[in-house]
């Protein structure tokens, strides 16, 4: 039963809709009156969400977004089941293992991330356009990330893929605008979805940096942004950043090679276990965690001094050096 009816009578297809942001968006869309197709490779979770909402107004379809036939079938199922497609939310995505040193990155991992994140968004956009063009209306939204407007905060393939998808969105927005179709992106900061928790090996929501104090970004917040973009608003070609001010703040800790990990480990209010591949290691010294594979932070005149527990540590941290207890004091 719709509470507010902002999407009353509309039909939405959500890839990656079985968990995280996708699942919360499916719930929100349904509350606003939309009929929802959940497309995912997680069959059990997808069917569970569909049953939770309404077997008559929602359905689940197995879909690997890397597979053209799967995406085509998902779009066609919306037409067959509900007669049209108004909203396409390309939300499925992945990230590679954390390897800050580009020399340690594998071609296979790089291709896999781009295949899911970029090819998946392309196929979803292509097949949604196939059915939206004749209808002369529609809205497409693609999940990207704050990494689409910055560098150094996430692994190489993930960052590349998110920049690429913004380019896809802009091109598609220009082309499809003449058919009354709007194309936009939503860029969340880190949300404690299953993907993020698995990447950081966090047991609970990590207490990550935001200059919007007292507010923790949740999947529901991103769903609200997607609801706005999916509604009949005069917005297209836009990358909507939902980050609590993270990307506009002059931080000293943006790089995954350096203080980001140290701060995450020392300032978080929840236990976070970091699985850092070689040569990325975390050395604990007197309760202070320092990243071994960061660049020489305090030796860089362009960066403010790194302070741990209010003090400037006396150490030289590089990919080829190790930090002992004596080095941090």
C-alpha positions in Angstrom: 0.0 0.0 0.0 1.5 3.3 -1.1 1.9 5.9 1.6 2.8 8.9 -0.5 2.3 7.8 -4.1 5.1 9.8 -5.7 5.6 6.9 -8.2 2.0 5.8 -8.4 1.5 3.8 -11.5 5.1 3.7 -12.5 7.2 0.6 -13.2 10.8 0.4 -12.1 13.6 -2.1 -12.7 16.5 -2.2 -10.2 19.7 -4.1 -10.9 21.5 -5.2 -7.8 18.2 -4.9 -6.1 18.5 -7.8 -3.6 20.6 -6.1 -1.0 22.1 -2.8 0.2 21.1 0.4 -1.7 19.1 -1.6 -4.3 16.9 -3.3 -1.7 16.2 -0.1 0.2 15.3 1.6 -3.1 12.9 -1.2 -4.0 11.2 -0.8 -0.6 10.9 2.9 -1.0 9.7 2.8 -4.6 7.1 0.3 -3.5 5.9 2.5 -0.7 5.5 5.3 -3.2 3.2 3.2 -5.4 5.7 1.8 -8.0 5.7 -1.7 -9.4 9.2 -3.1 -9.0 11.3 -5.7 -10.8 14.3 -6.8 -8.7 17.2 -8.0 -10.9 20.2 -9.6 -9.2 22.4 -12.7 -9.0 21.4 -13.3 -5.4 18.3 -15.4 -6.0 17.4 -16.2 -2.4 17.7 -12.6 -1.2 15.9 -11.2 -4.3 12.9 -13.5 -3.9 12.8 -12.7 -0.2 12.6 -8.9 -1.0 9.9 -9.6 -3.6 7.8 -11.6 -1.1 8.3 -9.1 1.6 6.9 -6.2 -0.5 4.1 -7.7 -2.6 4.0 -10.7 -4.9 1.5 -8.9 -7.1 3.4 -5.6 -7.4 7.0 -6.9 -7.4 8.9 -9.7 -8.9 12.5 -11.0 -9.0 14.5 -12.1 -12.0 18.0 -13.6 -12.0 20.3 -11.2 -13.9 24.0 -11.0 -14.4 24.5 -7.4 -15.7 27.6 -8.5 -17.6 25.4 -10.7 -19.8 23.5 -8.9 -22.6 20.8 -11.6 -22.8 20.2 -11.4 -19.1 19.7 -7.6 -19.1 17.6 -7.8 -22.2 15.4 -10.4 -20.6 15.1 -8.3 -17.4 13.8 -5.3 -19.3 11.5 -7.5 -21.4 10.1 -9.1 -18.3 9.0 -5.6 -17.0 7.2 -5.1 -20.3 5.6 -8.5 -20.2 4.6 -8.3 -16.5 3.6 -4.7 -16.2 3.3 -3.3 -19.7 6.0 -0.6 -19.6 9.2 0.6 -18.0 9.4 4.1 -16.5 12.5 3.9 -14.3 15.7 2.0 -14.8 18.0 2.0 -11.8 21.4 0.6 -12.8 22.7 -0.1 -9.3 24.6 -3.4 -9.6 28.3 -3.0 -8.9 31.5 -4.5 -7.3 35.0 -3.6 -6.2 38.3 -5.3 -6.5 40.6 -6.4 -3.6 42.5 -3.5 -2.0 45.9 -3.2 -3.7 47.1 0.4 -3.5 50.3 -0.4 -5.4 49.3 -0.5 -9.1 52.1 -3.1 -9.7 50.2 -5.5 -7.5 46.9 -5.2 -9.5 45.8 -8.1 -11.6 44.4 -7.7 -15.2 41.6 -10.2 -14.4 40.4 -8.2 -11.4 40.5 -5.0 -13.4 38.5 -6.4 -16.2 36.0 -8.0 -13.9 35.3 -4.7 -12.1 34.9 -2.8 -15.4 32.7 -5.5 -16.8 30.2 -5.3 -14.0 30.4 -1.6 -13.2 30.7 -0.1 -16.7 29.4 -2.8 -19.1 26.5 -3.5 -16.7 25.5 0.2 -16.7 25.9 0.3 -20.5 23.7 -2.7 -21.1 21.1 -1.5 -18.7 21.0 1.9 -20.3 20.9 0.4 -23.8 18.0 -2.0 -23.2 16.0 0.5 -21.1 16.4 3.0 -24.0 15.1 0.3 -26.4 11.7 0.4 -24.7 11.6 4.0 -23.4 12.4 5.6 -26.8 9.0 4.6 -28.3 7.2 5.7 -25.1 8.9 9.1 -25.3 9.5 9.2 -21.5 11.5 7.5 -18.8 14.2 8.0 -16.1 17.5 6.2 -15.8 19.7 6.4 -12.7 23.1 4.9 -12.3 24.8 4.3 -9.0 28.4 5.6 -9.1 30.4 6.9 -6.1 32.2 9.9 -4.7 35.2 8.2 -6.4 33.6 9.5 -9.6 34.8 13.0 -8.8 38.0 12.3 -6.9 41.1 10.1 -6.9 43.1 8.1 -4.4 40.2 7.1 -2.1 39.4 3.7 -3.7 41.2 1.0 -5.7 42.2 1.7 -9.3 39.6 -0.3 -11.2 36.8 0.9 -9.1 37.8 4.5 -9.5 38.2 4.1 -13.2 34.9 2.4 -13.6 33.0 5.2 -11.7 34.6 7.9 -13.8 33.7 6.0 -16.9 30.0 5.6 -15.9 29.6 9.4 -15.4 30.8 9.8 -19.0 28.3 7.2 -20.2 25.5 9.0 -18.3 26.4 12.4 -19.8 26.5 11.0 -23.4 23.2 9.1 -22.8 21.5 12.2 -21.3 22.4 14.2 -24.4 21.2 11.6 -26.8 18.1 10.5 -25.1 16.8 13.9 -23.9 15.1 14.4 -27.3 13.0 11.4 -26.5 11.9 12.7 -23.1 14.2 10.4 -21.3 16.3 11.7 -18.3 19.6 10.1 -17.4 21.4 10.9 -14.1 23.8 9.4 -11.6 23.8 9.2 -7.8 27.1 9.2 -6.0 27.1 8.0 -2.5 29.9 8.3 0.0 30.6 5.0 1.9 27.4 3.4 3.1 27.5 0.3 5.3 26.1 -2.0 2.6 27.1 -5.7 2.4 29.6 -4.7 -0.3 31.3 -2.1 1.8 31.3 -4.2 5.0 32.9 -7.0 3.1 35.5 -4.7 1.5 36.5 -3.2 4.9 35.8 -6.4 6.9 33.6 -4.3 9.2 31.3 -6.1 11.6 29.1 -3.0 12.0 28.8 0.5 10.5 32.2 2.1 10.3 32.5 5.6 11.8 33.8 7.2 8.7 34.7 10.9 8.2 31.9 13.3 7.5 31.8 17.0 8.3 28.0 16.7 8.7 28.2 15.8 12.4 25.6 13.7 14.1 24.4 12.1 10.9 25.3 8.6 9.6 24.8 8.0 5.9 22.6 5.0 5.3 21.2 3.1 2.3 17.8 4.7 2.9 19.3 8.2 2.3 20.6 7.1 -1.1 17.2 5.6 -1.9 15.6 8.9 -1.2 18.0 10.6 -3.7 17.2 7.9 -6.3 13.5 8.5 -5.6 14.0 12.2 -6.4 15.9 11.4 -9.7 13.3 8.8 -10.6 10.4 11.2 -10.2 9.2 13.6 -12.8 11.7 16.3 -12.0 13.4 18.6 -14.5 16.9 17.2 -13.9 19.1 15.3 -16.4 22.8 14.9 -17.0 23.5 15.4 -13.3 25.7 13.5 -10.9 24.0 13.9 -7.5 26.6 13.6 -4.8 25.3 12.4 -1.4 28.3 12.5 0.9 27.7 14.8 3.9 30.2 17.2 2.5 33.1 14.7 2.2 34.2 15.8 -1.3 34.1 19.5 -0.6 36.2 19.3 2.5 40.0 19.8 2.4 41.1 16.6 4.0 44.6 15.5 4.7 43.5 11.9 4.5 42.1 11.1 1.1 44.7 8.6 -0.1 44.2 4.8 0.5 48.0 4.6 0.6 48.3 6.6 3.8 46.4 8.1 6.6 42.9 6.9 5.6 43.7 3.5 6.9 45.4 4.7 10.0 42.6 7.1 10.9 40.0 4.5 10.1 41.6 2.1 12.5 42.3 4.5 15.3 39.2 6.7 15.2 36.4 4.2 14.4 34.0 3.4 17.2 33.4 -0.1 16.0 35.9 -3.0 15.5 37.2 -3.1 11.9 39.4 -5.9 10.8 41.5 -4.9 7.9 42.7 -7.6 5.4 45.5 -5.7 3.7 47.4 -7.5 1.0 51.2 -7.3 0.8 52.9 -4.8 0.8 50.1 -3.1 2.6 50.5 -3.9 6.3 49.3 -2.3 9.5 51.7 -2.1 12.4 50.3 -1.5 15.9 52.6 0.4 18.2 51.4 1.5 21.6 47.8 1.4 20.3 48.6 3.5 17.3 48.1 1.9 13.8 50.2 3.2 10.9 50.1 2.2 7.3 53.4 0.8 6.0 52.7 1.3 2.3 51.8 4.9 2.3 54.1 7.6 0.7 56.4 9.6 2.9 53.6 11.7 4.5 55.6 14.0 6.7 58.3 14.5 4.1 55.8 15.9 1.6 55.8 19.7 1.9 52.4 19.9 0.2 50.7 18.0 3.0 50.0 19.0 6.6 51.8 17.0 9.2 50.2 13.7 10.0 49.1 13.7 13.7 48.3 10.6 15.6 46.8 11.0 19.0 47.7 14.7 18.8 51.4 14.2 18.1 53.5 14.2 15.0 55.1 10.8 14.8 58.8 10.5 13.9 58.8 8.0 11.1 59.5 7.5 7.4 56.8 5.4 5.9 57.2 4.0 2.4 56.5 0.8 0.5 60.0 -0.5 1.1 60.3 0.3 4.8 58.9 -1.2 7.9 57.8 0.6 11.1 58.8 -0.7 14.5 57.5 0.3 17.9 60.5 2.6 18.3 59.7 4.5 15.1 56.4 5.8 16.5 56.7 7.9 19.6 
